[in-house]
Amino acid sequence: MSPKTARHVLKMSMGLAALFAGATYFGMARADDANMIVLKNFHFSPVSLSVPAGTTVVWKNLDGEPHTVVSDSGVFRSGGLDQNDSYSFKFDHPGTYRFICSIHPTMVGTITVK
């Protein structure tokens, strides 16, 4: 194999490894904590979550852009979350809690507490 071909194969292998690692990390972020909401590609995922009272929900920003998590009723409000930052809130009382990213108001979600 020529040195040029070897470099090309190495670059392709590294790119695939990085892609796989990113996909694995994103999947693990969702699987490791059922009460986590991921901010990725300017969306909350999942968009809605149902939890029992007393549950702490964690939002984690995986985007390269900052985001916030703001309750429409003023119950909770994060500061700006840079990439890999997280914010958590403990939901003690039953109800429906709608939230948005105040920087990107098309990002919306709902927590239902039973």
Jmol script that loads the backbone (N, CA, C; Angstrom):
load data "model"
ATOM      1  N   MET A   1       0.857  -1.166   0.000  1.00  0.00           N
ATOM      2  CA  MET A   1       0.000   0.000   0.000  1.00  0.00           C
ATOM      3  C   MET A   1       0.908   1.234   0.000  1.00  0.00           C
ATOM      4  N   SER A   2       0.561   2.210  -0.834  1.00  0.00           N
ATOM      5  CA  SER A   2       1.364   3.426  -0.915  1.00  0.00           C
ATOM      6  C   SER A   2       1.138   4.282   0.334  1.00  0.00           C
ATOM      7  N   PRO A   3       2.099   5.137   0.654  1.00  0.00           N
ATOM      8  CA  PRO A   3       1.927   6.021   1.820  1.00  0.00           C
ATOM      9  C   PRO A   3       0.679   6.900   1.700  1.00  0.00           C
ATOM     10  N   LYS A   4       0.376   7.351   0.486  1.00  0.00           N
ATOM     11  CA  LYS A   4      -0.810   8.197   0.285  1.00  0.00           C
ATOM     12  C   LYS A   4      -2.089   7.405   0.574  1.00  0.00           C
ATOM     13  N   THR A   5      -2.159   6.170   0.114  1.00  0.00           N
ATOM     14  CA  THR A   5      -3.317   5.310   0.364  1.00  0.00           C
ATOM     15  C   THR A   5      -3.433   4.996   1.854  1.00  0.00           C
ATOM     16  N   ALA A   6      -2.314   4.732   2.494  1.00  0.00           N
ATOM     17  CA  ALA A   6      -2.312   4.433   3.932  1.00  0.00           C
ATOM     18  C   ALA A   6      -2.838   5.628   4.730  1.00  0.00           C
ATOM     19  N   ARG A   7      -2.416   6.842   4.351  1.00  0.00           N
ATOM     20  CA  ARG A   7      -2.910   8.043   5.045  1.00  0.00           C
ATOM     21  C   ARG A   7      -4.411   8.196   4.847  1.00  0.00           C
ATOM     22  N   HIS A   8      -4.869   7.925   3.631  1.00  0.00           N
ATOM     23  CA  HIS A   8      -6.299   8.027   3.334  1.00  0.00           C
ATOM     24  C   HIS A   8      -7.093   7.018   4.168  1.00  0.00           C
ATOM     25  N   VAL A   9      -6.625   5.795   4.229  1.00  0.00           N
ATOM     26  CA  VAL A   9      -7.295   4.765   5.026  1.00  0.00           C
ATOM     27  C   VAL A   9      -7.300   5.159   6.493  1.00  0.00           C
ATOM     28  N   LEU A  10      -6.175   5.670   6.984  1.00  0.00           N
ATOM     29  CA  LEU A  10      -6.089   6.101   8.388  1.00  0.00           C
ATOM     30  C   LEU A  10      -7.078   7.233   8.670  1.00  0.00           C
ATOM     31  N   LYS A  11      -7.151   8.223   7.791  1.00  0.00           N
ATOM     32  CA  LYS A  11      -8.090   9.344   7.973  1.00  0.00           C
ATOM     33  C   LYS A  11      -9.531   8.852   7.976  1.00  0.00           C
ATOM     34  N   MET A  12      -9.851   7.948   7.056  1.00  0.00           N
ATOM     35  CA  MET A  12     -11.212   7.402   7.001  1.00  0.00           C
ATOM     36  C   MET A  12     -11.532   6.620   8.272  1.00  0.00           C
ATOM     37  N   SER A  13     -10.593   5.832   8.735  1.00  0.00           N
ATOM     38  CA  SER A  13     -10.801   5.043   9.953  1.00  0.00           C
ATOM     39  C   SER A  13     -10.997   5.946  11.162  1.00  0.00           C
ATOM     40  N   MET A  14     -10.190   6.998  11.251  1.00  0.00           N
ATOM     41  CA  MET A  14     -10.320   7.931  12.374  1.00  0.00           C
ATOM     42  C   MET A  14     -11.664   8.657  12.314  1.00  0.00           C
ATOM     43  N   GLY A  15     -12.081   9.020  11.116  1.00  0.00           N
ATOM     44  CA  GLY A  15     -13.371   9.695  10.972  1.00  0.00           C
ATOM     45  C   GLY A  15     -14.521   8.798  11.375  1.00  0.00           C
ATOM     46  N   LEU A  16     -14.472   7.545  10.956  1.00  0.00           N
ATOM     47  CA  LEU A  16     -15.526   6.595  11.340  1.00  0.00           C
ATOM     48  C   LEU A  16     -15.505   6.337  12.836  1.00  0.00           C
ATOM     49  N   ALA A  17     -14.318   6.247  13.416  1.00  0.00           N
ATOM     50  CA  ALA A  17     -14.217   6.036  14.862  1.00  0.00           C
ATOM     51  C   ALA A  17     -14.807   7.229  15.616  1.00  0.00           C
ATOM     52  N   ALA A  18     -14.520   8.432  15.150  1.00  0.00           N
ATOM     53  CA  ALA A  18     -15.074   9.624  15.799  1.00  0.00           C
ATOM     54  C   ALA A  18     -16.589   9.669  15.657  1.00  0.00           C
ATOM     55  N   LEU A  19     -17.092   9.318  14.476  1.00  0.00           N
ATOM     56  CA  LEU A  19     -18.532   9.289  14.262  1.00  0.00           C
ATOM     57  C   LEU A  19     -19.190   8.269  15.181  1.00  0.00           C
ATOM     58  N   PHE A  20     -18.619   7.090  15.268  1.00  0.00           N
ATOM     59  CA  PHE A  20     -19.157   6.046  16.137  1.00  0.00           C
ATOM     60  C   PHE A  20     -19.101   6.474  17.596  1.00  0.00           C
ATOM     61  N   ALA A  21     -17.982   7.071  18.011  1.00  0.00           N
ATOM     62  CA  ALA A  21     -17.848   7.518  19.401  1.00  0.00           C
ATOM     63  C   ALA A  21     -18.895   8.579  19.717  1.00  0.00           C
ATOM     64  N   GLY A  22     -19.129   9.516  18.781  1.00  0.00           N
ATOM     65  CA  GLY A  22     -20.149  10.545  19.003  1.00  0.00           C
ATOM     66  C   GLY A  22     -21.531   9.946  19.106  1.00  0.00           C
ATOM     67  N   ALA A  23     -21.837   8.999  18.240  1.00  0.00           N
ATOM     68  CA  ALA A  23     -23.155   8.350  18.284  1.00  0.00           C
ATOM     69  C   ALA A  23     -23.309   7.555  19.572  1.00  0.00           C
ATOM     70  N   THR A  24     -22.251   6.893  19.987  1.00  0.00           N
ATOM     71  CA  THR A  24     -22.299   6.125  21.229  1.00  0.00           C
ATOM     72  C   THR A  24     -22.482   7.060  22.411  1.00  0.00           C
ATOM     73  N   TYR A  25     -21.760   8.175  22.429  1.00  0.00           N
ATOM     74  CA  TYR A  25     -21.887   9.121  23.532  1.00  0.00           C
ATOM     75  C   TYR A  25     -23.295   9.675  23.602  1.00  0.00           C
ATOM     76  N   PHE A  26     -23.847  10.073  22.462  1.00  0.00           N
ATOM     77  CA  PHE A  26     -25.203  10.629  22.444  1.00  0.00           C
ATOM     78  C   PHE A  26     -26.195   9.590  22.943  1.00  0.00           C
ATOM     79  N   GLY A  27     -26.059   8.358  22.495  1.00  0.00           N
ATOM     80  CA  GLY A  27     -26.938   7.292  22.950  1.00  0.00           C
ATOM     81  C   GLY A  27     -26.780   7.037  24.437  1.00  0.00           C
ATOM     82  N   MET A  28     -25.557   7.073  24.928  1.00  0.00           N
ATOM     83  CA  MET A  28     -25.324   6.830  26.353  1.00  0.00           C
ATOM     84  C   MET A  28     -25.911   7.948  27.193  1.00  0.00           C
ATOM     85  N   ALA A  29     -25.850   9.169  26.692  1.00  0.00           N
ATOM     86  CA  ALA A  29     -26.409  10.279  27.453  1.00  0.00           C
ATOM     87  C   ALA A  29     -27.898  10.072  27.676  1.00  0.00           C
ATOM     88  N   ARG A  30     -28.558   9.453  26.741  1.00  0.00           N
ATOM     89  CA  ARG A  30     -29.979   9.194  26.889  1.00  0.00           C
ATOM     90  C   ARG A  30     -30.223   7.934  27.721  1.00  0.00           C
ATOM     91  N   ALA A  31     -29.397   6.908  27.538  1.00  0.00           N
ATOM     92  CA  ALA A  31     -29.660   5.625  28.180  1.00  0.00           C
ATOM     93  C   ALA A  31     -29.246   5.615  29.646  1.00  0.00           C
ATOM     94  N   ASP A  32     -28.191   6.329  29.989  1.00  0.00           N
ATOM     95  CA  ASP A  32     -27.678   6.291  31.353  1.00  0.00           C
ATOM     96  C   ASP A  32     -28.616   6.947  32.353  1.00  0.00           C
ATOM     97  N   ASP A  33     -29.372   7.920  31.934  1.00  0.00           N
ATOM     98  CA  ASP A  33     -30.231   8.653  32.849  1.00  0.00           C
ATOM     99  C   ASP A  33     -31.583   8.883  32.191  1.00  0.00           C
ATOM    100  N   ALA A  34     -32.576   8.131  32.641  1.00  0.00           N
ATOM    101  CA  ALA A  34     -33.918   8.237  32.054  1.00  0.00           C
ATOM    102  C   ALA A  34     -34.532   9.604  32.307  1.00  0.00           C
ATOM    103  N   ASN A  35     -33.985  10.366  33.246  1.00  0.00           N
ATOM    104  CA  ASN A  35     -34.523  11.686  33.571  1.00  0.00           C
ATOM    105  C   ASN A  35     -33.639  12.796  33.012  1.00  0.00           C
ATOM    106  N   MET A  36     -32.970  12.526  31.896  1.00  0.00           N
ATOM    107  CA  MET A  36     -32.119  13.520  31.253  1.00  0.00           C
ATOM    108  C   MET A  36     -32.764  13.960  29.943  1.00  0.00           C
ATOM    109  N   ILE A  37     -32.684  15.254  29.707  1.00  0.00           N
ATOM    110  CA  ILE A  37     -33.111  15.827  28.437  1.00  0.00           C
ATOM    111  C   ILE A  37     -31.873  16.413  27.785  1.00  0.00           C
ATOM    112  N   VAL A  38     -31.617  16.006  26.559  1.00  0.00           N
ATOM    113  CA  VAL A  38     -30.441  16.442  25.825  1.00  0.00           C
ATOM    114  C   VAL A  38     -30.832  17.596  24.907  1.00  0.00           C
ATOM    115  N   LEU A  39     -30.001  18.618  24.865  1.00  0.00           N
ATOM    116  CA  LEU A  39     -30.172  19.734  23.945  1.00  0.00           C
ATOM    117  C   LEU A  39     -29.192  19.493  22.806  1.00  0.00           C
ATOM    118  N   LYS A  40     -29.713  19.175  21.636  1.00  0.00           N
ATOM    119  CA  LYS A  40     -28.873  18.813  20.495  1.00  0.00           C
ATOM    120  C   LYS A  40     -29.579  19.213  19.212  1.00  0.00           C
ATOM    121  N   ASN A  41     -28.832  19.810  18.293  1.00  0.00           N
ATOM    122  CA  ASN A  41     -29.374  20.246  17.000  1.00  0.00           C
ATOM    123  C   ASN A  41     -30.568  21.184  17.183  1.00  0.00           C
ATOM    124  N   PHE A  42     -30.478  22.043  18.185  1.00  0.00           N
ATOM    125  CA  PHE A  42     -31.506  23.051  18.466  1.00  0.00           C
ATOM    126  C   PHE A  42     -32.864  22.422  18.777  1.00  0.00           C
ATOM    127  N   HIS A  43     -32.844  21.290  19.490  1.00  0.00           N
ATOM    128  CA  HIS A  43     -34.050  20.606  19.957  1.00  0.00           C
ATOM    129  C   HIS A  43     -33.806  20.040  21.346  1.00  0.00           C
ATOM    130  N   PHE A  44     -34.882  19.892  22.108  1.00  0.00           N
ATOM    131  CA  PHE A  44     -34.847  19.133  23.350  1.00  0.00           C
ATOM    132  C   PHE A  44     -35.205  17.689  23.004  1.00  0.00           C
ATOM    133  N   SER A  45     -34.476  16.732  23.572  1.00  0.00           N
ATOM    134  CA  SER A  45     -34.776  15.334  23.318  1.00  0.00           C
ATOM    135  C   SER A  45     -34.663  14.539  24.617  1.00  0.00           C
ATOM    136  N   PRO A  46     -35.773  13.973  25.083  1.00  0.00           N
ATOM    137  CA  PRO A  46     -37.094  13.997  24.474  1.00  0.00           C
ATOM    138  C   PRO A  46     -37.762  15.358  24.664  1.00  0.00           C
ATOM    139  N   VAL A  47     -38.766  15.618  23.847  1.00  0.00           N
ATOM    140  CA  VAL A  47     -39.510  16.877  23.917  1.00  0.00           C
ATOM    141  C   VAL A  47     -40.417  16.890  25.143  1.00  0.00           C
ATOM    142  N   SER A  48     -40.925  15.726  25.519  1.00  0.00           N
ATOM    143  CA  SER A  48     -41.763  15.641  26.714  1.00  0.00           C
ATOM    144  C   SER A  48     -41.287  14.471  27.570  1.00  0.00           C
ATOM    145  N   LEU A  49     -41.448  14.649  28.870  1.00  0.00           N
ATOM    146  CA  LEU A  49     -40.994  13.660  29.836  1.00  0.00           C
ATOM    147  C   LEU A  49     -42.011  13.601  30.960  1.00  0.00           C
ATOM    148  N   SER A  50     -42.341  12.410  31.391  1.00  0.00           N
ATOM    149  CA  SER A  50     -43.267  12.221  32.510  1.00  0.00           C
ATOM    150  C   SER A  50     -42.496  11.582  33.654  1.00  0.00           C
ATOM    151  N   VAL A  51     -42.563  12.205  34.840  1.00  0.00           N
ATOM    152  CA  VAL A  51     -41.801  11.728  35.998  1.00  0.00           C
ATOM    153  C   VAL A  51     -42.669  11.780  37.251  1.00  0.00           C
ATOM    154  N   PRO A  52     -42.343  10.957  38.256  1.00  0.00           N
ATOM    155  CA  PRO A  52     -43.049  11.067  39.533  1.00  0.00           C
ATOM    156  C   PRO A  52     -42.551  12.281  40.324  1.00  0.00           C
ATOM    157  N   ALA A  53     -43.402  12.810  41.212  1.00  0.00           N
ATOM    158  CA  ALA A  53     -43.001  13.922  42.079  1.00  0.00           C
ATOM    159  C   ALA A  53     -41.755  13.524  42.855  1.00  0.00           C
ATOM    160  N   GLY A  54     -40.862  14.480  43.062  1.00  0.00           N
ATOM    161  CA  GLY A  54     -39.616  14.235  43.773  1.00  0.00           C
ATOM    162  C   GLY A  54     -38.454  13.895  42.861  1.00  0.00           C
ATOM    163  N   THR A  55     -38.695  13.867  41.552  1.00  0.00           N
ATOM    164  CA  THR A  55     -37.660  13.508  40.577  1.00  0.00           C
ATOM    165  C   THR A  55     -36.856  14.732  40.178  1.00  0.00           C
ATOM    166  N   THR A  56     -35.545  14.538  40.060  1.00  0.00           N
ATOM    167  CA  THR A  56     -34.677  15.573  39.527  1.00  0.00           C
ATOM    168  C   THR A  56     -34.461  15.301  38.044  1.00  0.00           C
ATOM    169  N   VAL A  57     -34.728  16.305  37.224  1.00  0.00           N
ATOM    170  CA  VAL A  57     -34.516  16.214  35.781  1.00  0.00           C
ATOM    171  C   VAL A  57     -33.259  17.006  35.450  1.00  0.00           C
ATOM    172  N   VAL A  58     -32.445  16.442  34.560  1.00  0.00           N
ATOM    173  CA  VAL A  58     -31.203  17.084  34.137  1.00  0.00           C
ATOM    174  C   VAL A  58     -31.307  17.400  32.648  1.00  0.00           C
ATOM    175  N   TRP A  59     -30.947  18.614  32.283  1.00  0.00           N
ATOM    176  CA  TRP A  59     -30.832  19.023  30.889  1.00  0.00           C
ATOM    177  C   TRP A  59     -29.346  19.152  30.589  1.00  0.00           C
ATOM    178  N   LYS A  60     -28.888  18.573  29.497  1.00  0.00           N
ATOM    179  CA  LYS A  60     -27.471  18.649  29.119  1.00  0.00           C
ATOM    180  C   LYS A  60     -27.353  19.167  27.697  1.00  0.00           C
ATOM    181  N   ASN A  61     -26.571  20.232  27.530  1.00  0.00           N
ATOM    182  CA  ASN A  61     -26.385  20.847  26.220  1.00  0.00           C
ATOM    183  C   ASN A  61     -25.240  20.160  25.477  1.00  0.00           C
ATOM    184  N   LEU A  62     -25.563  19.490  24.389  1.00  0.00           N
ATOM    185  CA  LEU A  62     -24.546  18.868  23.547  1.00  0.00           C
ATOM    186  C   LEU A  62     -24.285  19.673  22.273  1.00  0.00           C
ATOM    187  N   ASP A  63     -24.963  20.809  22.123  1.00  0.00           N
ATOM    188  CA  ASP A  63     -24.742  21.684  20.968  1.00  0.00           C
ATOM    189  C   ASP A  63     -23.502  22.545  21.192  1.00  0.00           C
ATOM    190  N   GLY A  64     -22.935  23.013  20.114  1.00  0.00           N
ATOM    191  CA  GLY A  64     -21.826  23.957  20.185  1.00  0.00           C
ATOM    192  C   GLY A  64     -22.290  25.377  20.460  1.00  0.00           C
ATOM    193  N   GLU A  65     -23.585  25.587  20.488  1.00  0.00           N
ATOM    194  CA  GLU A  65     -24.188  26.898  20.761  1.00  0.00           C
ATOM    195  C   GLU A  65     -24.763  26.914  22.180  1.00  0.00           C
ATOM    196  N   PRO A  66     -24.766  28.070  22.842  1.00  0.00           N
ATOM    197  CA  PRO A  66     -25.366  28.130  24.175  1.00  0.00           C
ATOM    198  C   PRO A  66     -26.887  28.033  24.115  1.00  0.00           C
ATOM    199  N   HIS A  67     -27.467  27.486  25.169  1.00  0.00           N
ATOM    200  CA  HIS A  67     -28.919  27.374  25.316  1.00  0.00           C
ATOM    201  C   HIS A  67     -29.285  27.677  26.762  1.00  0.00           C
ATOM    202  N   THR A  68     -30.574  27.882  27.002  1.00  0.00           N
ATOM    203  CA  THR A  68     -31.101  28.016  28.361  1.00  0.00           C
ATOM    204  C   THR A  68     -32.286  27.074  28.508  1.00  0.00           C
ATOM    205  N   VAL A  69     -32.695  26.864  29.750  1.00  0.00           N
ATOM    206  CA  VAL A  69     -33.905  26.097  30.062  1.00  0.00           C
ATOM    207  C   VAL A  69     -34.728  26.993  30.977  1.00  0.00           C
ATOM    208  N   VAL A  70     -35.885  27.444  30.472  1.00  0.00           N
ATOM    209  CA  VAL A  70     -36.687  28.424  31.197  1.00  0.00           C
ATOM    210  C   VAL A  70     -38.135  27.958  31.257  1.00  0.00           C
ATOM    211  N   SER A  71     -38.673  27.863  32.462  1.00  0.00           N
ATOM    212  CA  SER A  71     -40.081  27.522  32.663  1.00  0.00           C
ATOM    213  C   SER A  71     -40.949  28.691  32.229  1.00  0.00           C
ATOM    214  N   ASP A  72     -42.034  28.404  31.506  1.00  0.00           N
ATOM    215  CA  ASP A  72     -42.916  29.494  31.064  1.00  0.00           C
ATOM    216  C   ASP A  72     -43.677  30.116  32.230  1.00  0.00           C
ATOM    217  N   SER A  73     -43.726  29.418  33.371  1.00  0.00           N
ATOM    218  CA  SER A  73     -44.416  29.958  34.552  1.00  0.00           C
ATOM    219  C   SER A  73     -43.444  30.534  35.582  1.00  0.00           C
ATOM    220  N   GLY A  74     -42.158  30.550  35.270  1.00  0.00           N
ATOM    221  CA  GLY A  74     -41.163  31.132  36.167  1.00  0.00           C
ATOM    222  C   GLY A  74     -40.720  30.228  37.306  1.00  0.00           C
ATOM    223  N   VAL A  75     -41.071  28.943  37.257  1.00  0.00           N
ATOM    224  CA  VAL A  75     -40.717  28.019  38.336  1.00  0.00           C
ATOM    225  C   VAL A  75     -39.217  27.720  38.353  1.00  0.00           C
ATOM    226  N   PHE A  76     -38.587  27.625  37.187  1.00  0.00           N
ATOM    227  CA  PHE A  76     -37.148  27.377  37.122  1.00  0.00           C
ATOM    228  C   PHE A  76     -36.557  28.116  35.935  1.00  0.00           C
ATOM    229  N   ARG A  77     -35.269  28.386  36.031  1.00  0.00           N
ATOM    230  CA  ARG A  77     -34.570  29.133  34.972  1.00  0.00           C
ATOM    231  C   ARG A  77     -33.079  28.847  35.086  1.00  0.00           C
ATOM    232  N   SER A  78     -32.515  28.301  34.036  1.00  0.00           N
ATOM    233  CA  SER A  78     -31.066  28.083  34.028  1.00  0.00           C
ATOM    234  C   SER A  78     -30.370  29.354  33.557  1.00  0.00           C
ATOM    235  N   GLY A  79     -29.097  29.407  33.813  1.00  0.00           N
ATOM    236  CA  GLY A  79     -28.268  30.409  33.158  1.00  0.00           C
ATOM    237  C   GLY A  79     -27.948  29.884  31.768  1.00  0.00           C
ATOM    238  N   GLY A  80     -27.078  30.561  31.057  1.00  0.00           N
ATOM    239  CA  GLY A  80     -26.647  30.078  29.751  1.00  0.00           C
ATOM    240  C   GLY A  80     -25.844  28.797  29.906  1.00  0.00           C
ATOM    241  N   LEU A  81     -26.185  27.810  29.108  1.00  0.00           N
ATOM    242  CA  LEU A  81     -25.491  26.524  29.146  1.00  0.00           C
ATOM    243  C   LEU A  81     -24.625  26.390  27.907  1.00  0.00           C
ATOM    244  N   ASP A  82     -23.317  26.367  28.103  1.00  0.00           N
ATOM    245  CA  ASP A  82     -22.418  26.121  26.981  1.00  0.00           C
ATOM    246  C   ASP A  82     -22.360  24.624  26.703  1.00  0.00           C
ATOM    247  N   GLN A  83     -21.645  24.248  25.665  1.00  0.00           N
ATOM    248  CA  GLN A  83     -21.547  22.837  25.287  1.00  0.00           C
ATOM    249  C   GLN A  83     -21.042  22.010  26.471  1.00  0.00           C
ATOM    250  N   ASN A  84     -21.731  20.910  26.735  1.00  0.00           N
ATOM    251  CA  ASN A  84     -21.459  19.951  27.810  1.00  0.00           C
ATOM    252  C   ASN A  84     -21.841  20.447  29.209  1.00  0.00           C
ATOM    253  N   ASP A  85     -22.394  21.659  29.320  1.00  0.00           N
ATOM    254  CA  ASP A  85     -22.919  22.118  30.606  1.00  0.00           C
ATOM    255  C   ASP A  85     -24.271  21.468  30.855  1.00  0.00           C
ATOM    256  N   SER A  86     -24.638  21.375  32.126  1.00  0.00           N
ATOM    257  CA  SER A  86     -25.949  20.821  32.448  1.00  0.00           C
ATOM    258  C   SER A  86     -26.624  21.673  33.513  1.00  0.00           C
ATOM    259  N   TYR A  87     -27.923  21.478  33.602  1.00  0.00           N
ATOM    260  CA  TYR A  87     -28.760  22.169  34.587  1.00  0.00           C
ATOM    261  C   TYR A  87     -29.741  21.135  35.128  1.00  0.00           C
ATOM    262  N   SER A  88     -30.007  21.196  36.418  1.00  0.00           N
ATOM    263  CA  SER A  88     -30.966  20.244  36.995  1.00  0.00           C
ATOM    264  C   SER A  88     -31.988  20.979  37.851  1.00  0.00           C
ATOM    265  N   PHE A  89     -33.169  20.363  37.947  1.00  0.00           N
ATOM    266  CA  PHE A  89     -34.246  20.909  38.764  1.00  0.00           C
ATOM    267  C   PHE A  89     -35.032  19.751  39.342  1.00  0.00           C
ATOM    268  N   LYS A  90     -35.343  19.843  40.637  1.00  0.00           N
ATOM    269  CA  LYS A  90     -36.127  18.803  41.308  1.00  0.00           C
ATOM    270  C   LYS A  90     -37.600  19.202  41.285  1.00  0.00           C
ATOM    271  N   PHE A  91     -38.427  18.328  40.726  1.00  0.00           N
ATOM    272  CA  PHE A  91     -39.861  18.567  40.600  1.00  0.00           C
ATOM    273  C   PHE A  91     -40.581  17.918  41.776  1.00  0.00           C
ATOM    274  N   ASP A  92     -40.938  18.725  42.762  1.00  0.00           N
ATOM    275  CA  ASP A  92     -41.585  18.213  43.975  1.00  0.00           C
ATOM    276  C   ASP A  92     -43.102  18.152  43.874  1.00  0.00           C
ATOM    277  N   HIS A  93     -43.686  18.960  43.001  1.00  0.00           N
ATOM    278  CA  HIS A  93     -45.144  19.089  42.963  1.00  0.00           C
ATOM    279  C   HIS A  93     -45.715  18.615  41.628  1.00  0.00           C
ATOM    280  N   PRO A  94     -46.803  17.845  41.658  1.00  0.00           N
ATOM    281  CA  PRO A  94     -47.446  17.405  40.412  1.00  0.00           C
ATOM    282  C   PRO A  94     -47.890  18.600  39.565  1.00  0.00           C
ATOM    283  N   GLY A  95     -47.886  18.396  38.275  1.00  0.00           N
ATOM    284  CA  GLY A  95     -48.325  19.439  37.354  1.00  0.00           C
ATOM    285  C   GLY A  95     -47.668  19.282  36.008  1.00  0.00           C
ATOM    286  N   THR A  96     -47.984  20.198  35.113  1.00  0.00           N
ATOM    287  CA  THR A  96     -47.384  20.234  33.791  1.00  0.00           C
ATOM    288  C   THR A  96     -46.511  21.474  33.704  1.00  0.00           C
ATOM    289  N   TYR A  97     -45.247  21.269  33.363  1.00  0.00           N
ATOM    290  CA  TYR A  97     -44.272  22.343  33.316  1.00  0.00           C
ATOM    291  C   TYR A  97     -43.746  22.474  31.889  1.00  0.00           C
ATOM    292  N   ARG A  98     -44.075  23.590  31.254  1.00  0.00           N
ATOM    293  CA  ARG A  98     -43.583  23.850  29.902  1.00  0.00           C
ATOM    294  C   ARG A  98     -42.297  24.668  30.009  1.00  0.00           C
ATOM    295  N   PHE A  99     -41.366  24.402  29.106  1.00  0.00           N
ATOM    296  CA  PHE A  99     -40.101  25.138  29.129  1.00  0.00           C
ATOM    297  C   PHE A  99     -39.635  25.431  27.712  1.00  0.00           C
ATOM    298  N   ILE A 100     -38.780  26.447  27.603  1.00  0.00           N
ATOM    299  CA  ILE A 100     -38.214  26.854  26.317  1.00  0.00           C
ATOM    300  C   ILE A 100     -36.739  27.186  26.522  1.00  0.00           C
ATOM    301  N   CYS A 101     -36.054  27.361  25.406  1.00  0.00           N
ATOM    302  CA  CYS A 101     -34.735  27.990  25.410  1.00  0.00           C
ATOM    303  C   CYS A 101     -34.995  29.464  25.108  1.00  0.00           C
ATOM    304  N   SER A 102     -34.640  30.337  26.035  1.00  0.00           N
ATOM    305  CA  SER A 102     -34.933  31.763  25.836  1.00  0.00           C
ATOM    306  C   SER A 102     -34.093  32.372  24.718  1.00  0.00           C
ATOM    307  N   ILE A 103     -33.003  31.725  24.345  1.00  0.00           N
ATOM    308  CA  ILE A 103     -32.172  32.208  23.241  1.00  0.00           C
ATOM    309  C   ILE A 103     -32.768  31.764  21.901  1.00  0.00           C
ATOM    310  N   HIS A 104     -33.336  30.557  21.884  1.00  0.00           N
ATOM    311  CA  HIS A 104     -33.918  29.966  20.674  1.00  0.00           C
ATOM    312  C   HIS A 104     -35.345  29.522  21.006  1.00  0.00           C
ATOM    313  N   PRO A 105     -36.306  30.446  21.002  1.00  0.00           N
ATOM    314  CA  PRO A 105     -37.662  30.145  21.491  1.00  0.00           C
ATOM    315  C   PRO A 105     -38.448  29.109  20.697  1.00  0.00           C
ATOM    316  N   THR A 106     -37.901  28.630  19.592  1.00  0.00           N
ATOM    317  CA  THR A 106     -38.561  27.526  18.903  1.00  0.00           C
ATOM    318  C   THR A 106     -38.256  26.189  19.589  1.00  0.00           C
ATOM    319  N   MET A 107     -37.288  26.197  20.496  1.00  0.00           N
ATOM    320  CA  MET A 107     -36.969  25.000  21.276  1.00  0.00           C
ATOM    321  C   MET A 107     -37.930  24.961  22.465  1.00  0.00           C
ATOM    322  N   VAL A 108     -38.827  23.991  22.490  1.00  0.00           N
ATOM    323  CA  VAL A 108     -39.833  23.896  23.538  1.00  0.00           C
ATOM    324  C   VAL A 108     -39.917  22.461  24.045  1.00  0.00           C
ATOM    325  N   GLY A 109     -40.395  22.318  25.279  1.00  0.00           N
ATOM    326  CA  GLY A 109     -40.576  20.985  25.844  1.00  0.00           C
ATOM    327  C   GLY A 109     -41.542  21.022  27.012  1.00  0.00           C
ATOM    328  N   THR A 110     -41.887  19.847  27.520  1.00  0.00           N
ATOM    329  CA  THR A 110     -42.849  19.721  28.614  1.00  0.00           C
ATOM    330  C   THR A 110     -42.417  18.622  29.564  1.00  0.00           C
ATOM    331  N   ILE A 111     -42.532  18.912  30.852  1.00  0.00           N
ATOM    332  CA  ILE A 111     -42.352  17.910  31.910  1.00  0.00           C
ATOM    333  C   ILE A 111     -43.712  17.725  32.570  1.00  0.00           C
ATOM    334  N   THR A 112     -44.170  16.484  32.659  1.00  0.00           N
ATOM    335  CA  THR A 112     -45.395  16.173  33.386  1.00  0.00           C
ATOM    336  C   THR A 112     -44.999  15.441  34.650  1.00  0.00           C
ATOM    337  N   VAL A 113     -45.402  16.018  35.798  1.00  0.00           N
ATOM    338  CA  VAL A 113     -45.074  15.434  37.102  1.00  0.00           C
ATOM    339  C   VAL A 113     -46.339  14.861  37.686  1.00  0.00           C
ATOM    340  N   LYS A 114     -46.283  13.578  38.051  1.00  0.00           N
ATOM    341  CA  LYS A 114     -47.472  12.887  38.608  1.00  0.00           C
ATOM    342  C   LYS A 114     -47.333  12.700  40.097  1.00  0.00           C
TER     343      LYS A 114
END
end "model"
wireframe off; spacefill off
backbone 0.3
color backbone group
